[in-house]
Amino acid sequence: MIVNPFLAGSAGGDPNFASVVLLLDMETGADGSTTFTDRSSSPRTVTANGNAQVDTALAKYGTRSCLLDGTGDYLQCDDSPDFNIGTSDFTVELWAYMSAVAAAQAIICLRLTADGDTLYLYRESSAHGTDPNKLRLSDSTATRITGAAGLSNATWVHLAWCRISGVHKVFVDGVLETQTWTTGGSPAGAYNPTAIRIGLHPLAVQPMNGSVDEVRITNGVARYTANFTPPAAAFPLF
């Protein structure tokens, strides 16, 4: 395994913290609260929808996570100029704890237009004949990357998605999937998201049933380019 130098522990800080445009550690709010605080240097408003709530019964790091019960719950952070990725590199990553359900589950989405153009990571249906439970990266036209192995249930897994010089790469627990995708198709390669959504596709389909923790989006930096060791602590807050 390659240990990525960007995985500094919270004591050492993050050399790319200034490029972090969303950081949710879920550590604010009492159990059952619908308050989620962006811990990046320029905090954005995060809105809990449906039954999305703070859960103190389960966490990857710290004492809390965000619970999504599969009925259409989601978190959303609306438009910010800092989300304008353009054609730059970027990294989207989080920890997910998923339950076994038949339907596909949207994990995190970059909504590009109001009518639903979206780039997003999702878990394929457990009932899918050839690719059950596999992680996929899709845009508004087609599935662009399909993972090699199914995601396990009821365990924390680190998911990362990077674009490096126009090439999208997806990692599961630090392991690079064999498929990659060079930006193209629809939407086009200059991405300026109008919202970030966690747990539900912008067309209100594919609700996630599970929990998320430690969500981080970095604009302008591809943190991972090859196999790496997943973070061993919560993301630094500075």
VOPAGU-2260 file (C-alpha; in pm, 1 decimal, decimal comma):
REM VOPAGU-2260
SITE   aa  ch    i         X         Y         Z
SITE  MET   A    0       0,0       0,0       0,0
SITE  ILE   A    1     109,3     357,2     -69,7
SITE  VAL   A    2      56,0     587,0     227,3
SITE  ASN   A    3     -60,4     919,9      89,7
SITE  PRO   A    4     116,2    1224,3     242,1
SITE  PHE   A    5    -213,1    1417,0     248,7
SITE  LEU   A    6    -348,0    1188,6     521,2
SITE  ALA   A    7    -199,4    1389,8     804,5
SITE  GLY   A    8    -366,6    1325,1    1139,5
SITE  SER   A    9    -563,7    1597,0    1310,6
SITE  ALA   A   10    -260,4    1689,4    1523,0
SITE  GLY   A   11     -57,3    1773,1    1213,6
SITE  GLY   A   12    -323,0    1949,4    1012,1
SITE  ASP   A   13    -405,4    1923,7     642,7
SITE  PRO   A   14    -172,2    2099,4     396,3
SITE  ASN   A   15    -467,3    2131,2     157,9
SITE  PHE   A   16    -718,8    2258,9     412,6
SITE  ALA   A   17    -759,2    2589,4     227,2
SITE  SER   A   18    -890,9    2391,4     -72,1
SITE  VAL   A   19   -1152,6    2202,9     132,7
SITE  VAL   A   20   -1496,9    2331,9      31,8
SITE  LEU   A   21   -1708,1    2097,6     245,9
SITE  LEU   A   22   -1613,2    1914,0     564,1
SITE  LEU   A   23   -1876,0    1732,9     771,0
SITE  ASP   A   24   -1752,0    1545,1    1075,7
SITE  MET   A   25   -2108,1    1508,0    1214,1
SITE  GLU   A   26   -1980,5    1601,1    1561,1
SITE  THR   A   27   -2224,5    1884,6    1624,7
SITE  GLY   A   28   -2574,0    1841,4    1762,9
SITE  ALA   A   29   -2732,7    1606,5    2013,2
SITE  ASP   A   30   -2866,7    1262,7    1923,9
SITE  GLY   A   31   -3158,7    1307,8    1686,7
SITE  SER   A   32   -3061,7    1664,6    1599,9
SITE  THR   A   33   -3100,9    1789,3    1243,0
SITE  THR   A   34   -2812,3    2035,3    1277,8
SITE  PHE   A   35   -2503,1    1958,7    1072,6
SITE  THR   A   36   -2213,2    2202,4    1062,0
SITE  ASP   A   37   -1967,3    2249,0     777,2
SITE  ARG   A   38   -1621,9    2259,2     940,2
SITE  SER   A   39   -1435,9    2395,5     635,9
SITE  SER   A   40   -1268,9    2737,0     654,0
SITE  SER   A   41   -1568,4    2899,4     479,3
SITE  PRO   A   42   -1868,0    2718,2     629,5
SITE  ARG   A   43   -2175,8    2664,9     414,7
SITE  THR   A   44   -2529,2    2597,7     529,9
SITE  VAL   A   45   -2614,7    2226,3     536,4
SITE  THR   A   46   -2983,2    2134,3     539,4
SITE  ALA   A   47   -3116,8    1804,9     673,0
SITE  ASN   A   48   -3417,8    1674,6     480,8
SITE  GLY   A   49   -3663,1    1399,2     565,8
SITE  ASN   A   50   -3546,5    1210,1     873,4
SITE  ALA   A   51   -3173,0    1275,4     827,5
SITE  GLN   A   52   -3036,7    1317,7    1178,5
SITE  VAL   A   53   -2739,7    1302,4    1408,1
SITE  ASP   A   54   -2689,8     951,7    1549,0
SITE  THR   A   55   -2476,6     887,9    1857,7
SITE  ALA   A   56   -2515,5     509,0    1837,7
SITE  LEU   A   57   -2273,8     471,2    1545,2
SITE  ALA   A   58   -1963,6     656,1    1428,9
SITE  LYS   A   59   -1647,5     589,6    1233,7
SITE  TYR   A   60   -1454,7     853,4    1425,1
SITE  GLY   A   61   -1571,1    1064,9    1715,0
SITE  THR   A   62   -1912,2     997,1    1867,4
SITE  ARG   A   63   -2162,1    1072,8    1590,8
SITE  SER   A   64   -2261,4    1004,5    1231,5
SITE  CYS   A   65   -2549,0    1103,3    1004,2
SITE  LEU   A   66   -2829,6     846,5     993,7
SITE  LEU   A   67   -3029,1     800,7     672,0
SITE  ASP   A   68   -3313,6     549,7     695,6
SITE  GLY   A   69   -3377,3     484,0     326,0
SITE  THR   A   70   -3709,9     667,6     303,3
SITE  GLY   A   71   -3571,5     970,8     118,8
SITE  ASP   A   72   -3353,7    1133,4     384,2
SITE  TYR   A   73   -3062,1    1344,6     266,8
SITE  LEU   A   74   -2827,2    1627,7     345,1
SITE  GLN   A   75   -2788,3    1914,6     102,0
SITE  CYS   A   76   -2548,2    2204,2      73,9
SITE  ASP   A   77   -2668,9    2459,6    -178,7
SITE  ASP   A   78   -2480,2    2659,1    -438,4
SITE  SER   A   79   -2150,4    2826,4    -351,3
SITE  PRO   A   80   -1889,5    2976,2    -585,2
SITE  ASP   A   81   -1633,1    2758,7    -406,8
SITE  PHE   A   82   -1803,3    2452,1    -557,1
SITE  ASN   A   83   -1712,4    2566,8    -909,2
SITE  ILE   A   84   -1465,9    2296,3   -1004,5
SITE  GLY   A   85   -1442,6    2381,3   -1372,6
SITE  THR   A   86   -1196,1    2144,0   -1536,2
SITE  SER   A   87    -973,0    2122,7   -1226,8
SITE  ASP   A   88    -876,3    1823,2   -1019,4
SITE  PHE   A   89   -1093,3    1740,6    -718,2
SITE  THR   A   90   -1153,0    1482,7    -445,4
SITE  VAL   A   91   -1482,0    1363,8    -297,6
SITE  GLU   A   92   -1453,4    1123,5      -4,5
SITE  LEU   A   93   -1647,6     990,1     292,0
SITE  TRP   A   94   -1702,4     694,3     518,8
SITE  ALA   A   95   -2023,2     497,3     457,1
SITE  TYR   A   96   -2201,5     227,6     659,3
SITE  MET   A   97   -2470,5      70,6     444,3
SITE  SER   A   98   -2757,3    -168,0     498,2
SITE  ALA   A   99   -2860,0    -444,3     259,1
SITE  VAL   A  100   -3156,0    -336,2      49,6
SITE  ALA   A  101   -3273,3    -436,7    -294,8
SITE  ALA   A  102   -3277,6     -87,4    -446,4
SITE  ALA   A  103   -2980,0     113,8    -569,6
SITE  GLN   A  104   -2854,7     373,1    -320,4
SITE  ALA   A  105   -2717,6     717,3    -408,9
SITE  ILE   A  106   -2428,6     807,4    -178,0
SITE  ILE   A  107   -2305,5    1151,7    -280,8
SITE  CYS   A  108   -2407,9    1367,8    -575,7
SITE  LEU   A  109   -2281,2    1680,0    -747,5
SITE  ARG   A  110   -2596,2    1837,7    -888,6
SITE  LEU   A  111   -2498,1    2034,6   -1197,3
SITE  THR   A  112   -2831,8    2173,4   -1319,4
SITE  ALA   A  113   -3176,4    2226,6   -1171,3
SITE  ASP   A  114   -3331,5    1961,8   -1396,6
SITE  GLY   A  115   -3120,7    1681,0   -1258,7
SITE  ASP   A  116   -2789,4    1666,9   -1448,2
SITE  THR   A  117   -2574,1    1494,7   -1192,1
SITE  LEU   A  118   -2241,6    1328,3   -1127,6
SITE  TYR   A  119   -2269,2    1081,8    -843,9
SITE  LEU   A  120   -2146,5     774,8    -662,7
SITE  TYR   A  121   -2401,6     506,0    -592,6
SITE  ARG   A  122   -2427,1     147,5    -479,2
SITE  GLU   A  123   -2586,2     -87,6    -729,2
SITE  SER   A  124   -2894,6    -282,1    -626,9
SITE  SER   A  125   -2835,0    -602,0    -432,0
SITE  ALA   A  126   -3081,0    -762,2    -675,8
SITE  HIS   A  127   -2880,4    -663,7    -984,9
SITE  GLY   A  128   -2794,3    -973,5   -1181,4
SITE  THR   A  129   -2432,8    -906,6   -1278,5
SITE  ASP   A  130   -2307,6    -631,0   -1049,2
SITE  PRO   A  131   -2486,0    -661,1    -714,4
SITE  ASN   A  132   -2379,7    -412,3    -447,9
SITE  LYS   A  133   -2095,1    -268,4    -655,6
SITE  LEU   A  134   -1989,4      93,7    -630,9
SITE  ARG   A  135   -2058,5     293,9    -945,9
SITE  LEU   A  136   -1981,7     640,1   -1077,4
SITE  SER   A  137   -2246,3     778,9   -1311,7
SITE  ASP   A  138   -2330,1    1096,7   -1494,0
SITE  SER   A  139   -2655,7    1200,2   -1656,4
SITE  THR   A  140   -2589,4     978,3   -1958,4
SITE  ALA   A  141   -2445,3     648,8   -1837,8
SITE  THR   A  142   -2257,2     455,5   -1573,1
SITE  ARG   A  143   -1891,7     546,8   -1624,0
SITE  ILE   A  144   -1715,0     328,7   -1365,1
SITE  THR   A  145   -1827,7       1,6   -1207,4
SITE  GLY   A  146   -1633,5    -132,7    -911,1
SITE  ALA   A  147   -1478,8    -477,5    -915,8
SITE  ALA   A  148   -1621,5    -608,4    -589,1
SITE  GLY   A  149   -1943,3    -566,5    -398,0
SITE  LEU   A  150   -1960,2    -335,0     -97,0
SITE  SER   A  151   -2002,0    -512,1     235,0
SITE  ASN   A  152   -2301,3    -447,1     458,0
SITE  ALA   A  153   -2293,6    -319,2     815,2
SITE  THR   A  154   -1929,9    -211,5     813,3
SITE  TRP   A  155   -1757,5     120,3     758,0
SITE  VAL   A  156   -1597,7     163,9     416,0
SITE  HIS   A  157   -1394,7     458,0     291,6
SITE  LEU   A  158   -1503,7     576,2     -53,7
SITE  ALA   A  159   -1303,5     824,5    -258,9
SITE  TRP   A  160   -1351,0     973,0    -604,6
SITE  CYS   A  161   -1084,3    1187,0    -766,9
SITE  ARG   A  162   -1037,6    1358,2   -1099,9
SITE  ILE   A  163    -672,7    1381,2   -1200,3
SITE  SER   A  164    -595,1    1577,5   -1518,4
SITE  GLY   A  165    -938,6    1493,4   -1656,7
SITE  VAL   A  166    -934,0    1124,3   -1554,6
SITE  HIS   A  167   -1181,7    1005,7   -1291,5
SITE  LYS   A  168   -1068,4     737,6   -1046,1
SITE  VAL   A  169   -1266,6     563,9    -772,5
SITE  PHE   A  170   -1124,2     397,0    -460,9
SITE  VAL   A  171   -1282,4     158,0    -209,8
SITE  ASP   A  172   -1094,8     135,3     120,6
SITE  GLY   A  173    -792,4     281,5     -52,8
SITE  VAL   A  174    -790,8      35,3    -341,5
SITE  LEU   A  175    -807,9     185,2    -690,3
SITE  GLU   A  176   -1080,3      34,6    -907,0
SITE  THR   A  177    -951,0     -95,9   -1238,4
SITE  GLN   A  178   -1187,5     115,6   -1447,2
SITE  THR   A  179   -1127,7     485,5   -1501,4
SITE  TRP   A  180   -1315,3     745,9   -1701,7
SITE  THR   A  181   -1187,1    1041,9   -1898,1
SITE  THR   A  182   -1426,1    1333,4   -1865,9
SITE  GLY   A  183   -1671,5    1360,9   -2151,6
SITE  GLY   A  184   -2032,6    1285,7   -2233,8
SITE  SER   A  185   -2310,2    1477,4   -2060,5
SITE  PRO   A  186   -2268,3    1686,5   -1854,5
SITE  ALA   A  187   -1952,0    1832,3   -2004,4
SITE  GLY   A  188   -1618,0    1835,4   -1825,5
SITE  ALA   A  189   -1641,9    2183,2   -1668,8
SITE  TYR   A  190   -1828,4    2117,1   -1344,7
SITE  ASN   A  191   -1992,1    2397,6   -1148,0
SITE  PRO   A  192   -2228,8    2220,7    -907,2
SITE  THR   A  193   -2543,4    2400,0    -796,6
SITE  ALA   A  194   -2567,3    2176,1    -488,7
SITE  ILE   A  195   -2400,9    1886,1    -308,6
SITE  ARG   A  196   -2641,0    1614,9    -195,9
SITE  ILE   A  197   -2568,8    1318,6      30,9
SITE  GLY   A  198   -2799,2    1016,7      47,1
SITE  LEU   A  199   -3043,2    1080,7    -239,8
SITE  HIS   A  200   -3025,8    1149,3    -613,6
SITE  PRO   A  201   -3145,6    1502,1    -707,4
SITE  LEU   A  202   -3435,7    1342,4    -895,8
SITE  ALA   A  203   -3552,0    1203,5    -558,1
SITE  VAL   A  204   -3461,5     843,4    -638,5
SITE  GLN   A  205   -3218,1     586,2    -496,5
SITE  PRO   A  206   -3240,2     676,8    -125,3
SITE  MET   A  207   -2951,8     555,7      87,4
SITE  ASN   A  208   -3017,9     327,9     383,6
SITE  GLY   A  209   -2729,0     361,4     625,0
SITE  SER   A  210   -2495,6     614,8     781,0
SITE  VAL   A  211   -2224,6     852,5     665,1
SITE  ASP   A  212   -1935,8    1011,5     850,8
SITE  GLU   A  213   -1634,2    1230,7     769,3
SITE  VAL   A  214   -1747,0    1382,1     438,6
SITE  ARG   A  215   -1480,8    1593,6     267,6
SITE  ILE   A  216   -1469,9    1764,0     -73,2
SITE  THR   A  217   -1146,5    1924,3    -191,9
SITE  ASN   A  218   -1153,2    2154,5    -493,9
SITE  GLY   A  219    -837,3    2172,3    -704,2
SITE  VAL   A  220    -657,4    1877,4    -543,5
SITE  ALA   A  221    -659,2    1507,8    -637,0
SITE  ARG   A  222    -556,6    1366,7    -301,2
SITE  TYR   A  223    -526,3    1007,8    -419,1
SITE  THR   A  224    -369,8     883,3    -742,3
SITE  ALA   A  225    -286,3     521,3    -652,6
SITE  ASN   A  226    -361,3     272,1    -376,2
SITE  PHE   A  227    -342,4     430,1     -30,8
SITE  THR   A  228    -409,9     356,2     334,1
SITE  PRO   A  229    -747,0     506,3     437,4
SITE  PRO   A  230    -744,4     776,5     705,8
SITE  ALA   A  231    -674,7     639,7    1052,0
SITE  ALA   A  232    -835,1     937,0    1227,9
SITE  ALA   A  233   -1092,1    1206,6    1171,8
SITE  PHE   A  234   -1006,0    1460,6     903,5
SITE  PRO   A  235    -806,4    1759,7    1032,9
SITE  LEU   A  236   -1007,8    2074,6    1102,1
SITE  PHE   A  237    -725,3    2309,5    1003,7
